[in-house]
Amino acid sequence: IWINVNNDVSVENAVSLKQLGVKVDEKELITAIVSEFEANMSKMDDSSYVISEWKKLDCTLGNKVRMVTLNEEVIGVAKDVNSDCSLIVDGKVIVEGDLFFV
């Protein structure tokens, strides 16, 4: 995790809080990040929680994708993530592979 607070950034699609004119108390920021991290770490043993949160933030589900695995290529709509975190593409369970948006 990288949060740029005090430096000017010249990387495309990146910005620092300083460049935005936001004044940040670094101790407060770190305290807030650690508190949020600790609150969520206690939930990590609950795989249904992890998958539920994953699905809320996932930009793949509902989109047409091409999955390339060691043994096959699957093109279809990413429908779901199952309980073992495999991606479901048009009914096909994909455990590993490279994902491309089509």
C-alpha positions as CSV (number, residue, x, y, z in Angstrom):
1,I,0.0,0.0,0.0
2,W,1.4,3.3,-1.0
3,I,-0.1,6.7,0.0
4,N,1.9,9.6,-1.2
5,V,1.5,12.4,1.4
6,N,4.4,14.8,1.0
7,N,6.0,14.3,-2.4
8,D,5.3,15.7,-5.9
9,V,4.5,12.9,-8.3
10,S,5.2,12.8,-12.0
11,V,3.8,9.3,-12.7
12,E,0.8,9.0,-14.9
13,N,-2.4,8.3,-12.9
14,A,-0.8,9.1,-9.6
15,V,-1.0,12.0,-7.3
16,S,0.1,13.0,-3.9
17,L,-2.1,14.5,-1.2
18,K,0.3,17.5,-1.1
19,Q,-0.4,18.1,-4.8
20,L,-4.1,18.1,-4.1
21,G,-3.6,20.7,-1.4
22,V,-4.6,18.3,1.4
23,K,-2.9,18.8,4.7
24,V,-2.4,15.5,6.5
25,D,-1.3,14.7,10.0
26,E,0.8,11.7,9.3
27,K,0.3,10.1,12.7
28,E,-3.5,10.4,12.4
29,L,-3.3,8.9,8.9
30,I,-1.2,5.9,10.0
31,T,-3.4,5.4,13.1
32,A,-6.6,5.4,10.9
33,I,-5.0,2.9,8.4
34,V,-3.8,0.5,11.1
35,S,-7.2,0.7,12.9
36,E,-9.1,-0.1,9.7
37,F,-6.6,-2.9,8.9
38,E,-7.0,-4.4,12.4
39,A,-10.8,-4.3,12.2
40,N,-10.8,-6.1,8.9
41,M,-8.1,-8.6,9.8
42,S,-10.3,-10.1,12.5
43,K,-12.8,-10.9,9.7
44,M,-10.3,-12.6,7.4
45,D,-10.9,-16.1,8.8
46,D,-14.5,-15.9,7.6
47,S,-14.2,-16.8,3.9
48,S,-17.8,-15.8,3.2
49,Y,-17.1,-12.3,4.4
50,V,-13.9,-12.1,2.3
51,I,-15.8,-13.3,-0.9
52,S,-18.7,-11.0,-0.2
53,E,-16.4,-7.9,0.1
54,W,-14.5,-9.1,-3.0
55,K,-17.7,-9.3,-5.0
56,K,-18.7,-5.7,-4.0
57,L,-15.4,-4.3,-5.3
58,D,-14.8,-6.6,-8.2
59,C,-14.7,-5.0,-11.7
60,T,-14.6,-8.3,-13.5
61,L,-18.0,-9.8,-12.7
62,G,-20.6,-9.1,-15.4
63,N,-18.0,-8.4,-18.0
64,K,-16.9,-10.4,-21.0
65,V,-13.5,-11.9,-20.4
66,R,-10.9,-14.2,-22.0
67,M,-9.2,-16.5,-19.5
68,V,-6.1,-18.2,-20.7
69,T,-5.0,-21.2,-18.5
70,L,-2.2,-23.7,-19.0
71,N,-4.7,-26.1,-20.7
72,E,-7.4,-23.9,-22.3
73,E,-8.8,-20.6,-23.3
74,V,-12.3,-19.6,-22.1
75,I,-14.2,-16.6,-23.5
76,G,-17.4,-15.6,-21.8
77,V,-19.0,-13.5,-19.1
78,A,-17.5,-13.6,-15.6
79,K,-20.5,-14.6,-13.6
80,D,-19.4,-15.3,-10.1
81,V,-16.6,-16.1,-7.6
82,N,-17.2,-19.3,-5.7
83,S,-16.4,-20.3,-2.2
84,D,-12.8,-21.3,-3.0
85,C,-12.3,-18.0,-4.9
86,S,-12.4,-19.5,-8.4
87,L,-13.9,-17.4,-11.1
88,I,-17.0,-18.7,-12.9
89,V,-17.1,-17.8,-16.6
90,D,-20.3,-18.9,-18.2
91,G,-20.6,-21.9,-15.9
92,K,-16.9,-23.0,-16.3
93,V,-14.9,-22.9,-13.0
94,I,-11.5,-21.2,-13.6
95,V,-9.0,-21.8,-10.8
96,E,-6.0,-20.1,-12.3
97,G,-5.0,-18.2,-15.5
98,D,-4.5,-14.9,-17.1
99,L,-7.6,-12.7,-17.5
100,F,-8.2,-10.3,-20.3
101,F,-11.2,-8.0,-20.8
102,V,-12.8,-8.6,-24.2
